[in-house]
Amino acid sequence: MPQALAPEAATELETNDDSLLSPPPQPLAPIELPIVSQEAVQRCLKVTAEKPYHSFSDILAQIKPERAELLVKNIHFVTAQGEKRRLQVARDNTPDGKATQRLRYYAVDDEDLPVPLEISDELSRLTLEDRMQALLKDAQPNFTQEKWGQDNPLVEWTTEQGQIVEIYRIGPDGTLGCSALTTCECL
């Protein structure tokens, strides 16, 4: 039976590695935008598009920073033994301002809620990437979510299964919010 672990005891890895600043993944299948969303995007960004925005990837191409950070990555998977598990890698800062990544490992209860698990001493000595590979070995991932972002102006986007499902930008001309559920609004 897995041992529960207090949230503050989550394993973390400090890193100043620029690999945190990599280009975001491209979507697998674009979400089509209605005309009203295209107008909201143009109004909020104060641009006149040479061609219509057909998808969230078109919008992101207009506002995406050159370098962005992976803020959070969640991987839902089933182990070779048939147990549901989750991994979460989250960006954080130490009190002295250094970039840190935390790896959290969870079991999933009957209500599909995460239950923290302890990572073995053997695995905790490995790098974050090696720990993730070891925990995912022989696993069947069934859902991946990533949140990317950058400050100044604040631009964040979320992908699920490689498809962009949400974009959020706060800039001098307004706040743009796009969601696969509600399309785009200029707030």
Contacts in CASP RR format, 6 or more apart in sequence:
PFRMAT RR
TARGET T0000
AUTHOR 0000-0000-0000
METHOD contacts of the structure
MODEL  1
MPQALAPEAATELETNDDSLLSPPPQPLAPIELPIVSQEAVQRCLKVTAE
KPYHSFSDILAQIKPERAELLVKNIHFVTAQGEKRRLQVARDNTPDGKAT
QRLRYYAVDDEDLPVPLEISDELSRLTLEDRMQALLKDAQPNFTQEKWGQ
DNPLVEWTTEQGQIVEIYRIGPDGTLGCSALTTCECL
2 107 0 8 1.000
2 115 0 8 1.000
2 117 0 8 1.000
2 118 0 8 1.000
3 117 0 8 1.000
3 118 0 8 1.000
4 115 0 8 1.000
4 116 0 8 1.000
4 117 0 8 1.000
5 116 0 8 1.000
5 117 0 8 1.000
5 118 0 8 1.000
6 116 0 8 1.000
7 116 0 8 1.000
9 116 0 8 1.000
9 118 0 8 1.000
10 102 0 8 1.000
10 103 0 8 1.000
10 104 0 8 1.000
10 116 0 8 1.000
11 102 0 8 1.000
11 103 0 8 1.000
11 104 0 8 1.000
11 105 0 8 1.000
11 119 0 8 1.000
11 124 0 8 1.000
11 131 0 8 1.000
12 92 0 8 1.000
12 100 0 8 1.000
12 101 0 8 1.000
12 102 0 8 1.000
12 103 0 8 1.000
13 100 0 8 1.000
13 101 0 8 1.000
13 102 0 8 1.000
13 103 0 8 1.000
13 127 0 8 1.000
13 128 0 8 1.000
14 94 0 8 1.000
14 98 0 8 1.000
14 99 0 8 1.000
14 100 0 8 1.000
14 101 0 8 1.000
15 99 0 8 1.000
15 100 0 8 1.000
15 101 0 8 1.000
15 128 0 8 1.000
16 98 0 8 1.000
16 99 0 8 1.000
17 99 0 8 1.000
20 69 0 8 1.000
20 70 0 8 1.000
20 91 0 8 1.000
20 99 0 8 1.000
20 101 0 8 1.000
21 67 0 8 1.000
21 68 0 8 1.000
21 69 0 8 1.000
22 67 0 8 1.000
22 68 0 8 1.000
22 70 0 8 1.000
23 67 0 8 1.000
23 68 0 8 1.000
24 60 0 8 1.000
24 64 0 8 1.000
24 68 0 8 1.000
24 70 0 8 1.000
24 146 0 8 1.000
24 148 0 8 1.000
24 157 0 8 1.000
24 159 0 8 1.000
25 146 0 8 1.000
25 159 0 8 1.000
25 162 0 8 1.000
26 57 0 8 1.000
26 162 0 8 1.000
27 55 0 8 1.000
27 56 0 8 1.000
27 57 0 8 1.000
27 159 0 8 1.000
27 162 0 8 1.000
27 163 0 8 1.000
27 164 0 8 1.000
28 161 0 8 1.000
28 162 0 8 1.000
28 163 0 8 1.000
29 163 0 8 1.000
30 54 0 8 1.000
30 55 0 8 1.000
30 56 0 8 1.000
30 57 0 8 1.000
30 58 0 8 1.000
30 163 0 8 1.000
30 164 0 8 1.000
31 55 0 8 1.000
31 56 0 8 1.000
31 163 0 8 1.000
31 164 0 8 1.000
31 165 0 8 1.000
31 180 0 8 1.000
32 54 0 8 1.000
32 55 0 8 1.000
33 41 0 8 1.000
33 52 0 8 1.000
33 53 0 8 1.000
33 54 0 8 1.000
33 55 0 8 1.000
33 56 0 8 1.000
33 58 0 8 1.000
33 59 0 8 1.000
33 183 0 8 1.000
33 184 0 8 1.000
34 183 0 8 1.000
35 52 0 8 1.000
36 183 0 8 1.000
37 53 0 8 1.000
37 178 0 8 1.000
37 183 0 8 1.000
37 184 0 8 1.000
37 185 0 8 1.000
38 49 0 8 1.000
38 52 0 8 1.000
38 53 0 8 1.000
38 184 0 8 1.000
40 176 0 8 1.000
40 184 0 8 1.000
40 185 0 8 1.000
40 186 0 8 1.000
41 49 0 8 1.000
41 53 0 8 1.000
41 59 0 8 1.000
41 62 0 8 1.000
41 176 0 8 1.000
41 178 0 8 1.000
41 184 0 8 1.000
41 186 0 8 1.000
42 48 0 8 1.000
42 49 0 8 1.000
42 53 0 8 1.000
43 186 0 8 1.000
44 169 0 8 1.000
44 173 0 8 1.000
44 174 0 8 1.000
44 175 0 8 1.000
44 176 0 8 1.000
44 184 0 8 1.000
44 186 0 8 1.000
44 187 0 8 1.000
45 62 0 8 1.000
45 63 0 8 1.000
45 169 0 8 1.000
45 173 0 8 1.000
45 176 0 8 1.000
46 173 0 8 1.000
47 62 0 8 1.000
49 62 0 8 1.000
53 59 0 8 1.000
53 62 0 8 1.000
55 164 0 8 1.000
56 157 0 8 1.000
56 164 0 8 1.000
56 165 0 8 1.000
56 167 0 8 1.000
56 178 0 8 1.000
56 180 0 8 1.000
57 164 0 8 1.000
59 167 0 8 1.000
59 176 0 8 1.000
59 178 0 8 1.000
59 184 0 8 1.000
60 157 0 8 1.000
60 164 0 8 1.000
60 167 0 8 1.000
63 155 0 8 1.000
63 167 0 8 1.000
63 169 0 8 1.000
63 176 0 8 1.000
64 155 0 8 1.000
64 157 0 8 1.000
65 149 0 8 1.000
65 150 0 8 1.000
65 155 0 8 1.000
67 150 0 8 1.000
68 148 0 8 1.000
68 149 0 8 1.000
68 150 0 8 1.000
68 155 0 8 1.000
69 91 0 8 1.000
69 148 0 8 1.000
69 149 0 8 1.000
69 150 0 8 1.000
70 89 0 8 1.000
70 91 0 8 1.000
70 146 0 8 1.000
70 147 0 8 1.000
70 148 0 8 1.000
71 90 0 8 1.000
71 91 0 8 1.000
71 147 0 8 1.000
71 148 0 8 1.000
71 149 0 8 1.000
71 156 0 8 1.000
72 88 0 8 1.000
72 89 0 8 1.000
72 90 0 8 1.000
72 91 0 8 1.000
72 145 0 8 1.000
72 146 0 8 1.000
72 147 0 8 1.000
73 87 0 8 1.000
73 88 0 8 1.000
73 89 0 8 1.000
73 90 0 8 1.000
73 144 0 8 1.000
73 145 0 8 1.000
73 146 0 8 1.000
73 147 0 8 1.000
74 86 0 8 1.000
74 87 0 8 1.000
74 88 0 8 1.000
74 143 0 8 1.000
74 144 0 8 1.000
74 145 0 8 1.000
74 146 0 8 1.000
75 86 0 8 1.000
75 87 0 8 1.000
75 88 0 8 1.000
75 136 0 8 1.000
75 141 0 8 1.000
75 143 0 8 1.000
75 144 0 8 1.000
76 84 0 8 1.000
76 85 0 8 1.000
76 86 0 8 1.000
76 141 0 8 1.000
76 142 0 8 1.000
76 143 0 8 1.000
76 144 0 8 1.000
77 84 0 8 1.000
77 85 0 8 1.000
77 86 0 8 1.000
77 87 0 8 1.000
77 136 0 8 1.000
77 139 0 8 1.000
77 140 0 8 1.000
77 141 0 8 1.000
77 142 0 8 1.000
78 84 0 8 1.000
78 85 0 8 1.000
78 139 0 8 1.000
78 140 0 8 1.000
78 142 0 8 1.000
79 85 0 8 1.000
79 138 0 8 1.000
79 139 0 8 1.000
80 138 0 8 1.000
80 139 0 8 1.000
83 107 0 8 1.000
84 107 0 8 1.000
84 108 0 8 1.000
84 112 0 8 1.000
85 105 0 8 1.000
85 106 0 8 1.000
85 107 0 8 1.000
85 108 0 8 1.000
85 117 0 8 1.000
85 135 0 8 1.000
85 139 0 8 1.000
86 105 0 8 1.000
86 106 0 8 1.000
86 108 0 8 1.000
86 114 0 8 1.000
87 103 0 8 1.000
87 104 0 8 1.000
87 105 0 8 1.000
87 106 0 8 1.000
87 132 0 8 1.000
87 135 0 8 1.000
87 136 0 8 1.000
88 102 0 8 1.000
88 103 0 8 1.000
88 104 0 8 1.000
88 106 0 8 1.000
89 101 0 8 1.000
89 102 0 8 1.000
89 103 0 8 1.000
89 104 0 8 1.000
89 128 0 8 1.000
89 132 0 8 1.000
90 101 0 8 1.000
90 102 0 8 1.000
90 104 0 8 1.000
91 99 0 8 1.000
91 100 0 8 1.000
91 101 0 8 1.000
92 99 0 8 1.000
92 100 0 8 1.000
92 101 0 8 1.000
92 102 0 8 1.000
93 99 0 8 1.000
93 100 0 8 1.000
94 100 0 8 1.000
101 128 0 8 1.000
103 119 0 8 1.000
103 128 0 8 1.000
103 131 0 8 1.000
103 132 0 8 1.000
104 116 0 8 1.000
105 116 0 8 1.000
105 117 0 8 1.000
105 118 0 8 1.000
105 119 0 8 1.000
105 135 0 8 1.000
106 114 0 8 1.000
106 115 0 8 1.000
106 116 0 8 1.000
106 117 0 8 1.000
107 114 0 8 1.000
107 115 0 8 1.000
107 117 0 8 1.000
108 114 0 8 1.000
108 115 0 8 1.000
109 115 0 8 1.000
119 131 0 8 1.000
119 135 0 8 1.000
123 131 0 8 1.000
123 134 0 8 1.000
123 135 0 8 1.000
124 131 0 8 1.000
126 134 0 8 1.000
143 160 0 8 1.000
143 161 0 8 1.000
144 160 0 8 1.000
144 161 0 8 1.000
144 162 0 8 1.000
145 158 0 8 1.000
145 159 0 8 1.000
145 160 0 8 1.000
146 158 0 8 1.000
146 159 0 8 1.000
146 162 0 8 1.000
147 156 0 8 1.000
147 157 0 8 1.000
147 158 0 8 1.000
148 156 0 8 1.000
148 157 0 8 1.000
148 158 0 8 1.000
148 159 0 8 1.000
149 155 0 8 1.000
149 156 0 8 1.000
149 157 0 8 1.000
153 169 0 8 1.000
153 170 0 8 1.000
153 171 0 8 1.000
153 172 0 8 1.000
154 168 0 8 1.000
154 169 0 8 1.000
154 170 0 8 1.000
154 171 0 8 1.000
155 167 0 8 1.000
155 168 0 8 1.000
155 169 0 8 1.000
156 166 0 8 1.000
156 167 0 8 1.000
156 168 0 8 1.000
156 169 0 8 1.000
157 164 0 8 1.000
157 166 0 8 1.000
157 167 0 8 1.000
157 168 0 8 1.000
158 164 0 8 1.000
158 165 0 8 1.000
158 166 0 8 1.000
159 165 0 8 1.000
165 179 0 8 1.000
165 180 0 8 1.000
166 177 0 8 1.000
166 178 0 8 1.000
166 179 0 8 1.000
166 180 0 8 1.000
167 176 0 8 1.000
167 177 0 8 1.000
167 178 0 8 1.000
167 184 0 8 1.000
168 175 0 8 1.000
168 176 0 8 1.000
168 177 0 8 1.000
168 178 0 8 1.000
169 175 0 8 1.000
169 176 0 8 1.000
169 177 0 8 1.000
174 186 0 8 1.000
174 187 0 8 1.000
175 186 0 8 1.000
175 187 0 8 1.000
176 184 0 8 1.000
176 185 0 8 1.000
176 186 0 8 1.000
176 187 0 8 1.000
177 184 0 8 1.000
177 185 0 8 1.000
177 186 0 8 1.000
177 187 0 8 1.000
178 184 0 8 1.000
178 185 0 8 1.000
END
